[in-house]
């Protein structure tokens, strides 16, 4: 079933100090909580609400933190199974988890890049760069 909603609840971008080399950048994504939510979509549908936290830590230099939630529409039987597993062991089925995390990463990485740039923090992802290659001197062609 599809992801039907994605919202940010908290956005924090902070530069604390000047950039010092070497700069260790760590990115982390985690599902903090899963709840059931009823939303009227024509008829009242039961959705799963996955609360997440996305962090980019620039050591002592700065932080980018996003808290938000993803709304996921699923068959009621499957919803009950997912909630039962979450309450029991705080786990989500791997196929669903990969779909959620990929969606969160896609949306948060792009936003983190632009917001980090606004406070003059370097990109947390390796961006493509164009380099000139020197032609070999002994090439006969």
C-alpha positions as CSV (number, residue, x, y, z in Angstrom):
1,X,0.0,0.0,0.0
2,X,1.1,3.6,-0.5
3,X,2.6,6.3,1.6
4,X,-0.2,9.0,1.6
5,X,1.4,11.7,3.6
6,X,4.7,13.2,4.7
7,X,5.1,16.1,7.1
8,X,7.8,17.8,9.1
9,X,6.9,18.6,12.7
10,X,10.3,20.2,13.7
11,X,13.1,21.6,11.7
12,X,16.3,22.7,13.4
13,X,19.4,23.9,11.5
14,X,22.2,25.3,13.6
15,X,25.7,26.3,13.1
16,X,27.6,26.4,16.4
17,X,31.2,27.1,15.5
18,X,33.6,27.7,12.6
19,X,34.4,24.7,10.5
20,X,37.6,22.9,11.6
21,X,39.3,20.1,9.6
22,X,38.9,17.2,9.8
23,X,35.1,17.5,9.9
24,X,33.3,14.3,10.7
25,X,29.7,14.3,9.4
26,X,27.3,11.6,10.7
27,X,23.8,11.0,9.3
28,X,21.1,9.0,11.2
29,X,17.5,8.1,10.6
30,X,15.2,6.4,13.0
31,X,11.6,5.5,13.5
32,X,10.6,6.8,17.0
33,X,7.0,5.7,17.3
34,X,4.2,4.1,15.3
35,X,0.5,4.9,16.0
36,X,-2.8,4.3,14.4
37,X,-4.6,7.3,13.0
38,X,-8.1,7.7,11.6
39,X,-8.4,10.1,8.7
40,X,-11.5,10.8,6.5
41,X,-10.5,10.0,2.9
42,X,-14.0,9.6,1.4
43,X,-14.7,7.1,4.1
44,X,-12.8,6.9,7.4
45,X,-9.5,5.1,6.8
46,X,-7.2,3.8,9.4
47,X,-3.6,4.8,8.7
48,X,-0.3,4.1,10.4
49,X,1.6,7.1,11.5
50,X,5.4,6.6,11.6
51,X,7.1,9.3,13.6
52,X,10.7,9.7,12.5
53,X,13.9,11.7,13.4
54,X,16.6,12.6,10.8
55,X,19.9,13.9,12.1
56,X,23.0,15.3,10.4
57,X,25.7,15.9,13.0
58,X,28.7,18.1,12.0
59,X,30.7,17.3,15.1
60,X,30.9,20.4,17.3
61,X,30.3,22.6,14.2
62,X,26.5,22.2,13.7
63,X,23.4,20.1,13.5
64,X,20.5,19.5,11.1
65,X,17.5,17.8,12.8
66,X,14.2,17.0,11.3
67,X,11.3,15.4,13.2
68,X,8.2,14.4,11.2
69,X,5.8,11.7,10.3
70,X,4.9,9.5,7.4
71,X,1.3,8.4,6.9
72,X,0.9,4.9,5.4
73,X,-2.3,3.3,4.2
74,X,-2.6,-0.4,4.6
75,X,-5.1,-3.2,4.8
76,X,-6.7,-3.3,8.3
77,X,-5.4,-6.8,9.0
78,X,-1.9,-5.9,8.0
79,X,-2.2,-2.7,10.1
80,X,-3.1,-4.8,13.1
81,X,-0.1,-7.1,12.6
82,X,2.3,-4.2,12.2
83,X,1.0,-2.5,15.4
84,X,1.2,-5.8,17.3
85,X,4.8,-6.3,16.3
86,X,5.7,-2.7,17.1
87,X,4.1,-2.9,20.6
88,X,5.9,-6.2,21.2
89,X,9.4,-5.5,19.9
90,X,9.6,-2.0,18.4
91,X,10.2,-3.6,15.0
92,X,8.7,-2.9,11.6
93,X,8.7,-5.5,8.7
94,X,11.9,-5.1,6.7
95,X,10.1,-4.5,3.3
96,X,8.0,-1.7,4.9
97,X,11.0,-0.3,6.8
98,X,13.0,0.0,3.6
99,X,10.2,1.8,1.8
100,X,9.8,4.2,4.8
101,X,13.5,4.9,5.2
102,X,14.0,5.4,1.5
103,X,11.2,7.9,1.4
104,X,12.4,9.8,4.5
105,X,16.0,9.9,3.1
106,X,14.9,11.1,-0.3
107,X,12.9,14.0,1.2
108,X,15.2,14.9,4.1
109,X,18.5,14.8,2.3
110,X,17.4,17.3,-0.3
111,X,16.0,19.6,2.4
112,X,19.1,19.2,4.6
113,X,21.4,20.1,1.7
114,X,19.6,23.4,1.1
115,X,19.1,24.3,4.7
116,X,22.8,23.5,5.6
117,X,23.8,25.7,2.7
118,X,21.7,28.6,4.2
119,X,23.8,28.5,7.4
120,X,27.1,27.9,5.5
121,X,27.6,24.2,6.5
122,X,29.2,21.9,3.9
123,X,27.1,19.3,2.1
124,X,26.6,16.1,4.1
125,X,26.5,14.1,0.8
126,X,29.3,13.7,-1.6
127,X,28.3,15.7,-4.7
128,X,29.6,15.0,-8.2
129,X,32.5,17.1,-9.3
130,X,34.0,17.7,-12.7
131,X,37.7,17.2,-12.9
132,X,40.0,17.6,-15.9
133,X,42.0,14.6,-16.9
134,X,45.4,15.1,-18.2
135,X,46.0,13.3,-21.5
136,X,48.8,10.7,-21.4
137,X,52.0,12.0,-23.0
138,X,53.0,8.7,-24.5
139,X,49.7,8.0,-26.2
140,X,50.1,7.3,-29.9
141,X,46.7,7.5,-31.5
